[in-house]
Amino acid sequence: MELFFSPMACSLASRIVIYETGADATFTEVDTRSKRSHDGRDFRAIAPMGQVPVLRTDDGLLLSENAAVLQYLADRHPAAQLQPEGIDERAQLRQWLGFIGTELHKAVFVPLLDPRAAPEVKAYAREKTDLRLGLLQSHLAQREHLLERFSIADAYLTAVLNWAPYSGVSLADWPPVQQYHQRMLQRPSIARAVGEEFALYRQEQARRASS
């Protein structure tokens, strides 16, 4: 498998899951500004949207969108138990993947992190923060994970919550969410993935500053 990623982007969730499963994969870094991979390929020829993650499977299938990539990885490696088996429990997993992707990733953090977003757009996104993180806080107040055990949804949520300090969102205002995030960062697969990608992120920022 080959994972196309950008450092500390939402593709971090896929790296976490790959480490959880022990899958054999290569990682190809993508510059999301130039839309080129670091080995010189035109990323838009691989992913017309120019967005990560993209997973090239061993069969040559190209998968994009976090929910699809994460569920594919979990399906290919059932021994890792990263998604539940029951119909109801699997529906809850999809519910959380949808919530993270639409209500947090796209509705809150993308506008707050986008330097081109107008002040009105950022204000609109901030108005959505309390309800969404409040809902998450209520759910996590007495829970270790989003579901009964660590799942692909936790990998995705951790990747998204990493953006809070850079978007003006203080997780300290939602203590159970902050505690959950800190707990997840100590998990070996997550600590490894974040450590590697944050180093690459700093290198990327240095290159951009010098160009």
N, C-alpha and C positions, 0 to 999 in steps of 0.2 A: 504494500500500500504506500501511497504518497500523499502526505497532507500538505496542502498549500496554506500557509499561515502568515499572519503579521504579528509581531511581538506585542503581547498583552491585549490583543484584540479578542473578540469573542471566540476565535478559533482556539484560544487557550483551552477551552472546555474539551475540545477533541483531543488535544495533546494529553490532558489529564486522563481521559478515558483510555487512550492508547496505553499509557503507563499503568493504569489500573488493570488492564487486560493482559499486559505483557506482549501485546501484538508486535509483530515485526513491521516497522514502518520507517520511511524516510521523511524528512521534514524539509520543505522548500519554502524559504522566506520570500515574501512578496512585498514590494514597495507599493503601498496603496495610493501614493500620489502619482508615480510614473506608470503604474499598472504593469510593471515588469517584475519578473522573478529575479532573484539574485544570480541565477545562472544564465540570465540574458533572454529568457523567453517572454513573449508578449502574453501577459496574463489574460487579456481580454479574448485571446484565441482559445483559452482554456475555459474561462468563465466570463461570458459576455457582460455580466453585471459588474465585473471587476471587484467582487467582494469575496472575502474569506469567511468561513473555511470552504475549501473544496477538497474532497477526498477522491483520489483515483484508486479504485479498488484493484485487487489482483487480477480481476477479469477485465479491467480497462474501463469500467463504468465510472463516469464522473458524477459525483454527488455534491450538491451545494445545499445551503440552509442548515442551520444548526440542528434543528429537530430531526431532520432526515439523517444527517451524518451521525449524530449521537445514537439514534436508535439502530442504525445499521451496525455500528461498532458493537453495541450491546447484543444485537441478534447474532452476530458472527462469533461472539465469545460468551456464550451463556454461562460458562463455568464461573465467570467473574461476578455473576448475579448483580448486574447493574440496572436491571429493570425487573419489576415483579412479573409473576406468571398469570395471576388471576385477572379475569376480564375487568372487574371493578377497579382493582389496583392499577392495572395498565391504563385504564381511563383516567385515573387520578394523576398518573405520571404525565400523560399527554396534556392534561389540564395545566399542570405546573410548567411544562415546557412552553405551552402557549402563553401563559401569564408572564413568564420571564421574557419571552421573545417579544411580545407585543406591548405589555403594560410597563415593563421596566426598561428593557433594552431600547426599543424603538420610541416609546412615548416619553420616557423621562431622560435617559442618558444620552441618546444620540443628539437631541437638540441642545442639551447643556454642554456637550463636548464639542459641538461643531462651531468653529470660530466664525463661520459665515452666517450663522443663525442670527436673525434680528433680535433685538432686546425683547420685543413682544413675544417672539417664539419661545425664548428662554423663560420668560415669565409664565407663559402658558404651561410649559413643562414643569416648572417648579410648583405650580398650583396642583399638579397631579401627584406630586411626591408623597404628601402626607397620607392620602388614602391608600396608596399602593404599598408603601412601606409599613403603614399601620396594619394593613391586612396581613402582611408577611410577619410582622411582629406578633400578632395574635396567634398565628399558626405555630410559630417557633417558640413561643413562651415556655411550653412544656415538652418540646421535642428536640431530639438530637439532630434529626435530618428532616427533609421535606416529607419523605415517606417513612416507612418503618426502618429502613436501613439506607446506607449511602447508595445513591443512584446517579444516573446521568443527569438528572435534574439538578442535583447538588453541584455537579461539576460546572454546569452552565450558570447557575446562580452565583457561584463563587467568582467566576470570570467576570460577570457583570458588576458585582459588588466591588470588585477591585477598582472600578472607575470612580467610586464615590469621592475620594479626596481630590480628584482632578476636575470634578464637576460642581464643586461647591455644596455637596451633600454630606452632612456629618452623620455618620451612622451612630454616633453617640446619642443622638436624639431618639434612637430606637434600640435600647440596650440589648434585647434578645437577638436582634438582627446583627448587631455588632459582635456579640458573643459568639453567635453562630459563625460569622465570617472568620473571626480569629481562630475558632476551633477548626474550621475547614483548612485554613492556611497551615495548620500543623500536620495535616494528613500527609504521609510520605509522598504520594503521587502528586499532590498539589504543591507541596513545598518544592519538589524537584522541578515541576513544570514552571512554576512562577519564578523560581531562582534563575532558570535558564533563559526564560523569555524576558525577564526584567533586565538582565545583562544585555541582551540583544536590543531591547528598547532603548537603553541608554546609549548604545553604540549608534543606533539609528538617529537619535536626537542630536548627537554630536556631529554626525555626517551632515545633517540638514543645517545645523548652525554654522558649519564651516563652508557650506556651498554658496 
